[in-house]
Amino acid sequence: MAKLKICPICLEPTFITDKDYVEGEIKPATVLIGYKCGHIITNKVLRNASLSKLQRVRARAGVIAKQLGLKEEHKREVFNLIKEIKRQHPKMKDYKVLELAFNEIIEKYGY
């Protein structure tokens, strides 16, 4: 099953199959081929990823939801998940918060 991954640099979404992504330590690999960024993701990039306030993350989520064509009720659910994740883990990087929220909706509703 394909999972949504978010680039830590430009916060653009891309889908990666399970076999392309190794859980745990991320090996250097180009994440966004054919998108705006195309950076190589390394541990340094992940450590330096942005950490924003809730409103900025939700604004970015709105853009991604529009790109994915989510229904309005699913968008609200994504926003609520982001709020919940940020409340429980305030130091979690933006890209990870977005990945968790969107992947839960994708799994639940089969986008």
N, CA and C atoms as a LAMMPS dump frame, in Angstrom:
ITEM: TIMESTEP
0
ITEM: NUMBER OF ATOMS
333
ITEM: BOX BOUNDS ff ff ff
-5.0000000000000000e+02 5.0000000000000000e+02
-5.0000000000000000e+02 5.0000000000000000e+02
-5.0000000000000000e+02 5.0000000000000000e+02
ITEM: ATOMS id mol type element x y z
1 1 1 N 0.84 -1.19 0
2 1 2 C 0 0 0
3 1 3 C 0.883 1.252 0
4 2 1 N 0.502 2.23 -0.771
5 2 2 C 1.269 3.467 -0.855
6 2 3 C 0.991 4.343 0.368
7 3 1 N 2.05 4.963 0.851
8 3 2 C 1.933 5.888 1.976
9 3 3 C 2.301 7.278 1.502
10 4 1 N 1.662 8.26 2.094
11 4 2 C 1.979 9.641 1.793
12 4 3 C 3.206 10.037 2.602
13 5 1 N 4.197 10.607 1.939
14 5 2 C 5.367 11.147 2.604
15 5 3 C 5.408 12.637 2.314
16 6 1 N 5.895 13.393 3.273
17 6 2 C 5.996 14.833 3.134
18 6 3 C 7.474 15.207 3.148
19 7 1 N 7.89 16.028 2.193
20 7 2 C 9.276 16.482 2.16
21 7 3 C 9.511 17.438 3.326
22 8 1 N 10.546 17.22 4.144
23 8 2 C 10.822 18.102 5.281
24 8 3 C 11.241 19.509 4.865
25 9 1 N 11.658 19.68 3.627
26 9 2 C 12.148 20.986 3.182
27 9 3 C 11.025 21.845 2.618
28 10 1 N 10.305 21.311 1.623
29 10 2 C 9.278 22.117 0.952
30 10 3 C 7.858 21.762 1.394
31 11 1 N 7.697 20.724 2.206
32 11 2 C 6.398 20.265 2.706
33 11 3 C 5.434 19.903 1.581
34 12 1 N 5.972 19.379 0.474
35 12 2 C 5.148 18.899 -0.636
36 12 3 C 4.906 17.4 -0.459
37 13 1 N 3.712 16.92 -0.799
38 13 2 C 3.405 15.49 -0.632
39 13 3 C 3.868 14.635 -1.806
40 14 1 N 4.152 13.382 -1.524
41 14 2 C 4.416 12.39 -2.55
42 14 3 C 4.031 11.031 -1.984
43 15 1 N 3.685 10.102 -2.858
44 15 2 C 3.342 8.757 -2.409
45 15 3 C 4.519 7.831 -2.663
46 16 1 N 4.822 6.998 -1.688
47 16 2 C 5.913 6.035 -1.772
48 16 3 C 5.346 4.682 -1.369
49 17 1 N 5.69 3.635 -2.107
50 17 2 C 5.227 2.305 -1.728
51 17 3 C 6.018 1.819 -0.525
52 18 1 N 5.467 0.863 0.207
53 18 2 C 6.104 0.353 1.42
54 18 3 C 7.516 -0.149 1.163
55 19 1 N 7.744 -0.79 0.034
56 19 2 C 9.059 -1.367 -0.225
57 19 3 C 10.114 -0.301 -0.532
58 20 1 N 9.683 0.912 -0.904
59 20 2 C 10.632 1.99 -1.182
60 20 3 C 11.085 2.705 0.085
61 21 1 N 10.399 2.497 1.167
62 21 2 C 10.692 3.227 2.404
63 21 3 C 11.038 2.235 3.504
64 22 1 N 12.2 2.38 4.082
65 22 2 C 12.64 1.489 5.149
66 22 3 C 12.277 2.15 6.476
67 23 1 N 11.479 1.478 7.286
68 23 2 C 11.095 2.024 8.581
69 23 3 C 12.331 2.218 9.452
70 24 1 N 12.281 3.167 10.34
71 24 2 C 13.412 3.423 11.23
72 24 3 C 14.34 4.432 10.597
73 25 1 N 15.574 4.064 10.406
74 25 2 C 16.587 4.954 9.827
75 25 3 C 16.289 5.185 8.355
76 26 1 N 16.211 6.439 7.962
77 26 2 C 15.936 6.769 6.567
78 26 3 C 17.273 6.845 5.83
79 27 1 N 17.401 6.076 4.801
80 27 2 C 18.605 6.074 3.98
81 27 3 C 18.527 7.251 3.01
82 28 1 N 19.665 7.83 2.626
83 28 2 C 19.62 8.926 1.657
84 28 3 C 18.934 8.474 0.368
85 29 1 N 17.884 9.168 -0.008
86 29 2 C 17.137 8.84 -1.222
87 29 3 C 16.391 10.076 -1.682
88 30 1 N 16.246 10.241 -2.972
89 30 2 C 15.479 11.36 -3.494
90 30 3 C 14.012 11.096 -3.213
91 31 1 N 13.364 12.032 -2.555
92 31 2 C 11.989 11.825 -2.136
93 31 3 C 11.002 12.344 -3.171
94 32 1 N 11.26 13.495 -3.713
95 32 2 C 10.267 14.129 -4.576
96 32 3 C 10.753 14.24 -6.017
97 33 1 N 10.655 13.175 -6.748
98 33 2 C 11.021 13.201 -8.159
99 33 3 C 9.831 13.744 -8.938
100 34 1 N 10.069 14.786 -9.699
101 34 2 C 8.997 15.368 -10.502
102 34 3 C 8.178 16.393 -9.752
103 35 1 N 8.5 16.669 -8.515
104 35 2 C 7.827 17.722 -7.766
105 35 3 C 8.746 18.934 -7.699
106 36 1 N 8.422 19.893 -6.883
107 36 2 C 9.164 21.149 -6.841
108 36 3 C 10.556 21 -6.241
109 37 1 N 10.754 20.08 -5.315
110 37 2 C 11.95 20.064 -4.489
111 37 3 C 13.025 19.102 -5.001
112 38 1 N 12.836 17.817 -4.839
113 38 2 C 13.791 16.83 -5.292
114 38 3 C 15.047 16.727 -4.457
115 39 1 N 15.031 17.225 -3.226
116 39 2 C 16.202 17.156 -2.356
117 39 3 C 16.482 15.728 -1.905
118 40 1 N 17.72 15.484 -1.551
119 40 2 C 18.093 14.2 -0.968
120 40 3 C 17.885 14.315 0.538
121 41 1 N 17.122 13.395 1.09
122 41 2 C 16.767 13.448 2.505
123 41 3 C 17.816 12.683 3.311
124 42 1 N 18.47 13.39 4.205
125 42 2 C 19.474 12.797 5.084
126 42 3 C 19.092 13.091 6.526
127 43 1 N 19.839 12.542 7.466
128 43 2 C 19.557 12.805 8.884
129 43 3 C 19.674 14.286 9.216
130 44 1 N 20.629 14.982 8.589
131 44 2 C 20.794 16.418 8.841
132 44 3 C 19.547 17.192 8.401
133 45 1 N 19.015 16.85 7.256
134 45 2 C 17.803 17.511 6.759
135 45 3 C 16.639 17.246 7.709
136 46 1 N 16.503 16.017 8.176
137 46 2 C 15.407 15.679 9.084
138 46 3 C 15.53 16.416 10.413
139 47 1 N 16.747 16.54 10.934
140 47 2 C 16.957 17.252 12.201
141 47 3 C 16.647 18.735 12.067
142 48 1 N 16.895 19.295 10.883
143 48 2 C 16.702 20.725 10.661
144 48 3 C 15.349 21.059 10.04
145 49 1 N 14.453 20.106 9.998
146 49 2 C 13.11 20.343 9.44
147 49 3 C 12.368 21.369 10.289
148 50 1 N 11.399 22.014 9.689
149 50 2 C 10.689 23.09 10.367
150 50 3 C 9.781 22.579 11.487
151 51 1 N 9.669 23.411 12.504
152 51 2 C 8.79 23.164 13.643
153 51 3 C 7.977 24.441 13.821
154 52 1 N 6.714 24.411 13.425
155 52 2 C 5.89 25.612 13.392
156 52 3 C 4.747 25.529 14.386
157 53 1 N 4.062 26.646 14.505
158 53 2 C 2.865 26.685 15.33
159 53 3 C 1.722 25.992 14.587
160 54 1 N 0.693 25.664 15.33
161 54 2 C -0.45 24.911 14.816
162 54 3 C -1.065 25.561 13.583
163 55 1 N -1.218 26.866 13.58
164 55 2 C -1.9 27.549 12.481
165 55 3 C -1.158 27.367 11.16
166 56 1 N 0.171 27.416 11.181
167 56 2 C 0.959 27.243 9.947
168 56 3 C 0.834 25.808 9.43
169 57 1 N 0.856 24.849 10.323
170 57 2 C 0.735 23.445 9.923
171 57 3 C -0.65 23.199 9.323
172 58 1 N -1.665 23.763 9.942
173 58 2 C -3.024 23.591 9.42
174 58 3 C -3.186 24.26 8.058
175 59 1 N -2.545 25.401 7.865
176 59 2 C -2.612 26.074 6.563
177 59 3 C -1.971 25.206 5.484
178 60 1 N -0.834 24.622 5.791
179 60 2 C -0.161 23.735 4.834
180 60 3 C -1.008 22.49 4.573
181 61 1 N -1.665 21.986 5.63
182 61 2 C -2.538 20.822 5.48
183 61 3 C -3.702 21.126 4.536
184 62 1 N -4.216 22.344 4.599
185 62 2 C -5.292 22.744 3.702
186 62 3 C -4.862 22.696 2.24
187 63 1 N -3.641 23.134 1.968
188 63 2 C -3.106 23.097 0.603
189 63 3 C -2.955 21.65 0.136
190 64 1 N -2.411 20.803 1.006
191 64 2 C -2.211 19.396 0.646
192 64 3 C -3.555 18.699 0.454
193 65 1 N -4.521 18.986 1.324
194 65 2 C -5.855 18.379 1.206
195 65 3 C -6.501 18.749 -0.122
196 66 1 N -6.303 19.988 -0.545
197 66 2 C -6.849 20.424 -1.829
198 66 3 C -6.167 19.681 -2.981
199 67 1 N -4.836 19.488 -2.882
200 67 2 C -4.11 18.753 -3.917
201 67 3 C -4.586 17.308 -4.01
202 68 1 N -4.897 16.715 -2.857
203 68 2 C -5.335 15.322 -2.83
204 68 3 C -6.814 15.162 -3.138
205 69 1 N -7.557 16.263 -3.14
206 69 2 C -8.981 16.217 -3.435
207 69 3 C -9.817 15.615 -2.311
208 70 1 N -9.448 15.912 -1.065
209 70 2 C -10.207 15.383 0.074
210 70 3 C -11.57 16.055 0.18
211 71 1 N -12.546 15.308 0.649
212 71 2 C -13.872 15.856 0.907
213 71 3 C -13.788 16.779 2.118
214 72 1 N -14.775 17.655 2.25
215 72 2 C -14.771 18.663 3.313
216 72 3 C -14.747 18.044 4.714
217 73 1 N -15.52 16.98 4.928
218 73 2 C -15.534 16.343 6.255
219 73 3 C -14.204 15.644 6.55
220 74 1 N -13.527 15.163 5.513
221 74 2 C -12.223 14.536 5.719
222 74 3 C -11.156 15.589 6.016
223 75 1 N -11.302 16.777 5.4
224 75 2 C -10.39 17.877 5.705
225 75 3 C -10.519 18.267 7.18
226 76 1 N -11.76 18.373 7.653
227 76 2 C -11.973 18.719 9.067
228 76 3 C -11.35 17.673 9.976
229 77 1 N -11.476 16.42 9.58
230 77 2 C -10.886 15.341 10.366
231 77 3 C -9.354 15.439 10.386
232 78 1 N -8.761 15.8 9.254
233 78 2 C -7.304 16.003 9.206
234 78 3 C -6.911 17.138 10.15
235 79 1 N -7.652 18.243 10.111
236 79 2 C -7.335 19.376 10.979
237 79 3 C -7.439 18.988 12.456
238 80 1 N -8.455 18.21 12.796
239 80 2 C -8.595 17.765 14.183
240 80 3 C -7.465 16.829 14.59
241 81 1 N -7.042 15.957 13.682
242 81 2 C -5.918 15.067 13.971
243 81 3 C -4.63 15.859 14.181
244 82 1 N -4.416 16.872 13.353
245 82 2 C -3.224 17.711 13.494
246 82 3 C -3.238 18.409 14.851
247 83 1 N -4.381 18.929 15.224
248 83 2 C -4.517 19.606 16.522
249 83 3 C -4.197 18.645 17.666
250 84 1 N -4.727 17.43 17.569
251 84 2 C -4.497 16.416 18.599
252 84 3 C -3.018 16.004 18.661
253 85 1 N -2.399 15.792 17.499
254 85 2 C -0.992 15.389 17.455
255 85 3 C -0.104 16.498 18.008
256 86 1 N -0.359 17.753 17.618
257 86 2 C 0.449 18.879 18.11
258 86 3 C 0.277 19.061 19.612
259 87 1 N -0.901 18.773 20.109
260 87 2 C -1.135 18.894 21.555
261 87 3 C -0.361 17.816 22.315
262 88 1 N -0.356 16.593 21.789
263 88 2 C 0.327 15.485 22.452
264 88 3 C 1.844 15.536 22.262
265 89 1 N 2.285 16.031 21.115
266 89 2 C 3.713 16.054 20.782
267 89 3 C 4.091 17.438 20.247
268 90 1 N 4.226 18.438 21.106
269 90 2 C 4.465 19.799 20.624
270 90 3 C 5.811 19.999 19.927
271 91 1 N 6.766 19.117 20.133
272 91 2 C 8.091 19.254 19.509
273 91 3 C 8.243 18.428 18.234
274 92 1 N 7.159 17.802 17.769
275 92 2 C 7.22 16.991 16.552
276 92 3 C 7.315 17.914 15.337
277 93 1 N 8.18 17.557 14.408
278 93 2 C 8.406 18.36 13.201
279 93 3 C 7.152 18.385 12.328
280 94 1 N 7.011 19.463 11.563
281 94 2 C 5.825 19.682 10.733
282 94 3 C 5.564 18.542 9.756
283 95 1 N 6.605 18.099 9.061
284 95 2 C 6.412 17.063 8.049
285 95 3 C 5.879 15.779 8.657
286 96 1 N 6.315 15.447 9.865
287 96 2 C 5.873 14.215 10.524
288 96 3 C 4.416 14.329 10.972
289 97 1 N 4.041 15.492 11.488
290 97 2 C 2.644 15.736 11.892
291 97 3 C 1.729 15.577 10.686
292 98 1 N 2.112 16.173 9.56
293 98 2 C 1.307 16.083 8.341
294 98 3 C 1.222 14.648 7.831
295 99 1 N 2.344 13.938 7.853
296 99 2 C 2.341 12.539 7.41
297 99 3 C 1.402 11.691 8.253
298 100 1 N 1.495 11.827 9.571
299 100 2 C 0.65 11.02 10.459
300 100 3 C -0.829 11.295 10.222
301 101 1 N -1.196 12.564 10.149
302 101 2 C -2.605 12.928 9.983
303 101 3 C -3.153 12.45 8.632
304 102 1 N -2.433 12.723 7.564
305 102 2 C -2.932 12.344 6.241
306 102 3 C -2.939 10.834 6.039
307 103 1 N -1.927 10.142 6.523
308 103 2 C -1.9 8.692 6.346
309 103 3 C -3.032 8.007 7.109
310 104 1 N -3.406 8.563 8.259
311 104 2 C -4.545 7.985 8.983
312 104 3 C -5.833 8.13 8.176
313 105 1 N -6.037 9.301 7.583
314 105 2 C -7.238 9.53 6.757
315 105 3 C -7.195 8.662 5.49
316 106 1 N -6.031 8.56 4.874
317 106 2 C -5.899 7.746 3.652
318 106 3 C -6.204 6.28 3.943
319 107 1 N -5.686 5.767 5.061
320 107 2 C -5.974 4.38 5.435
321 107 3 C -7.442 4.184 5.78
322 108 1 N -8.011 5.151 6.481
323 108 2 C -9.394 5.022 6.949
324 108 3 C -10.397 5.08 5.796
325 109 1 N -10.162 5.981 4.839
326 109 2 C -11.135 6.186 3.767
327 109 3 C -10.664 5.691 2.409
328 110 1 N -9.454 5.194 2.308
329 110 2 C -8.977 4.587 1.069
330 110 3 C -8.738 5.53 -0.088
331 111 1 N -8.133 6.648 0.151
332 111 2 C -7.794 7.577 -0.945
333 111 3 C -6.662 7.039 -1.754
